[in-house]
């Protein structure tokens, strides 16, 4: 079935330069609210991004769409596939990488987040989003482009990815790179903060902002490592296996022969692509670029910044763990597909509940709530 066009939506386009950071210093560690990790990233990930490029200046396209609301809380009985959280909340968008990291933090909290609505944006959330916007503006000049359908939305995301990879190879740096891949048969999308060339190979970088001038707790750092590993997992899969175009089209009921607007065609040409007439033209180019991707380094970089003055708190380098991230993704998908009920945060990490907006409803804190 072909999706009907949606009302025109404004998106934006961008320009890139190179940045550097100062060396890390000795800092203390403390336990803080998960809002700076889970909620900031969840809010930030709601922006869909696509990025075309121009010959002498890099450009980026941004598309924002609200995710449809879910209704009601799952019963204790196992749900059918059509009633899974994946189907109810992500069937039009694909699963976000931050959907996977937030379930690693606490699946029950994520379930409440989906069915009850996200909490009001906090000061930390707003500051984190603002910092990401500043980093983006340092490499982006915004231009408005109109999209009319889901087909054009996905086409722009792919154009954006193609631009970003070209920019990486030419300039040695790209930012806010949208990624579309598959994990265990499920479409997963994400936006990589930064990729820079290091020792002739790309390094994936994630920047986290902090309201305190100190490192977050180990579970938060572990969650940040998982996010970067998910990006590498998707990147490596795109390099190792042909992109499943037919599965992608069927997943979102897209028409491959949908004719793109002249504005999008012009944008693609400016990004260095042969003039695409249809979504299928862009999809074929995306497949080719994915097959030619350079292998990224196994060493990943997680950067922490102090929100107050954007000073560097720490840069943590760590190695990619293929088996661990694969297990984490599979476990998360069990929850999203409705194969099992949401689990709770481990006993030794129940301090997270002290910062959870849904604690009053959670059976861990209030056993009576389970029956309610």
TAJO-V367114 format. One line per field, one symbol per residue. phi: phi as a letter, one per 40 degrees, with the letter a starting at -180 (. if undefined). psi: psi as a letter, one per 20 degrees, with the letter a starting at -180 (. if undefined). burial: I if it has 9 or more other C-alpha atoms within 8 Angstrom, else O. A space follows every 50 residues. Layout:
phi: ???
psi: ???
burial: ???
//
This chain:
phi: .cccccddbcbbbbbbbbbbbcccbcbcbacbccdcbccdccccccccbb bcbbcbacbabbbbbcccccbgbcccccccdcbcccccbbccbgccdccc cccccaccccccdccbgcccdcccccccccccccdcccbbbcbcbbbbac dcdcccccccccdccccdccbgaabfccbbabbfgbcbbabcdabbcafg acbcbbbbbbcbcacccddcccccccdcccccdcdcccccbdccdccccc dbfccccdcccccccccccccgccdccbdcccccccdccccbcccccccb bbbbbcccbgcccabbcaccbccccccccccccdcccgcacccbcddcbc ccccbccbdccccccbdccccc
psi: pppqqrqppprqqrpqaqrrrrqrrpqrqqprqihifggghgghiipppq orqrgiqqqqpppppqpqqrprqqriqpqrgijqhgghijhihrpqhihg hhhhgohhghgggghiqqrpprhgghhghhghgghghhjpppqpqpqirh ghghghhhgggggghghghgijpqqloqpoaqokjpppqropgqpqpplj qqppppppqphqmrqrrghghhhhhgghhgghggghhhhhqppmgghggh hjlqohjppqqhghghggghijqqophrhhggghhgggghijqqpqqipq poppqphgjkqpgqooprqpnggghggggggghgghijirrprrqqgiki hhhijpijhhiphghnhhhgh.
burial: OOIOOOOOOIIIIIIIOOOOOOOOOOOOOOOOOIIIIIIIIIIOIIIIII IIIIOOOIIIIIIIOOOOOOOOOOOOOIIOOOIIIIIIIIIOOIIIIIII IIIIIIIIIIIIIIIIOOOOOOOIIIIIIOIOOOOIOOIIIIIOIIIIII IIIIIIIIIIIIIIIOIIIOOIIIIIIIIIIIIOOOIIIIIIIIIIIOOO IIIIIIIIIIIOOIIIIOOIIOIIIIIIIIIIIIIIIIIOOIOOOOOIIO IIIIIIOIOIOOOIIIIIIIIIOOOIOIIIIIIOOIIOIIIOIOOIIOII IIIIIIIOOOOIIIIOOOOOOOOOIIOIIIOIIIIIIIIOOOOOIOOOOI OIOOIIOOIOOIIOIIIOIOOO
//
